[in-house]
Amino acid sequence: MRDVANLPFTTKDDLLASYPYGSLAVDLKEVRLILSSSGTTGRPILTFYTERDYDAWMVRLARNLRLAGVGKGDLFVNTANQALFTGRGYTEAAPLVGAATFPVGPASPEKHLKIMAELGVTAFHAIPSFALKMANIAAEEGLTGKLKLKKAIVGAESWGEATRSRIEKWLNVDAYDNYGVAELGGPGIAIECPAKDGLHVWADHYLVEVVEPDTREEVNVGEEGELVVTTLSREAMPLIRYRTGDVVKLLPSDCSCGLKTPKISRIKGRLNEMVKVRGISLYPKVIEEVISSFNDLTGEYQVLLSGIDDITVRVEYKRGLKGCSLEDFERKIQAKVKELTLLTVKVELVEEGSIINDGKARRLVDMRKL
């Protein structure tokens, strides 16, 4: 495996250039399923599965579910889009661990909460921004005590501990971070165990490296860099040294849960989300930690870049905000951002529901490029 480091990288641009079928390593007639990336950062990328690829994917997702504690006796709901996106796989994997599934399909956070409360749903899968919306609604409408949730598998966006705390508190659930990339087969690359001290990589299917993005040299364990993944078992779309664009650390493999797989940290952010402002590197996740520290905010936000390094942070406040003026509240948030980032930003408070996401949350809007 050491020789892998001598091979060239594969990038998203390579896959875009080969659209639609140039990345296929088998005849199209061998393909069982075609899915797509979300296209959050541009044109979507197709991902392909042979029969064996699909079966291996289900095995990995079943491992994820078991490690998170989902199994026989659970009623599982997948809040993710059930159409072209790879998050749908959890609906098909849940029965493999003995859980019953209720395929709700596209629905609002309110509808999902209603179903969860009425049916006694015990486990769900969601992207963080959707789970946070459900948590806010549960808190506002007094639904937390009516839910029977135990486990949540959350991923596909970077999210911090403060957001996890909100989701766990207001949905009364134990939330696990999981990692996947559509091009690499979707979720099922890595997941947290109950120790929540990094994500375990399924090393019989994926080889992971962490490299310095500019020099492309491998960094040491515990050092930050870009996650690079090589598939070891995919037939339809094997990828060698795929640059994910996700910023992580490679962690020591020892874990109190007993597993000795490679481990990665939770995702700090994406390289294309990191911006240099006045000489300081800024990731939206840092803003998230600030926003989540204020109970009167919903947790929804956007970082807008304009002009010459001008930053505006749009933040939703909860309905019925009392106790201070919006201007005073904006100043408090501004001071907290400056404390953590050394950057002076403009803060714009907007009403709950003003920031609308179609699918994954778009946290960074760089209007300097528009």
Secondary structure, 3 states (H helix, E strand, C coil): CHHHHHCCCECHHHHHHCCCCCCCCCCHHHEEEEEECCCCCCCCCEEEEEHHHHHHHHHHHHHHHHHHCCCCCCEEEECCCCCCEHHHHHHHHHHHHCCEECCCCCCCHHHHHHHHHHHCCCEEEECHHHHHHHHHHHHHCCCHHHCCCCEEEEECCCCCHHHHHHHHHHHCCEEEEEEEEHHHCEEEEEEECCCCCCEEECCCCEEEEEECCCCCCECCCCCEEEEEEEECCCCCCCCCCEEEEEEEEEECCCCCCCCCCCEECCCCEECCCCEEECCEEECHHHHHHHHCCCCCEEEEEEEEEECCCEEEEEEEECCCCCCCCHHHHHHHHHHHHHHHHCCCCEEEEEECCCCCCCCCCCCEEEHHHC
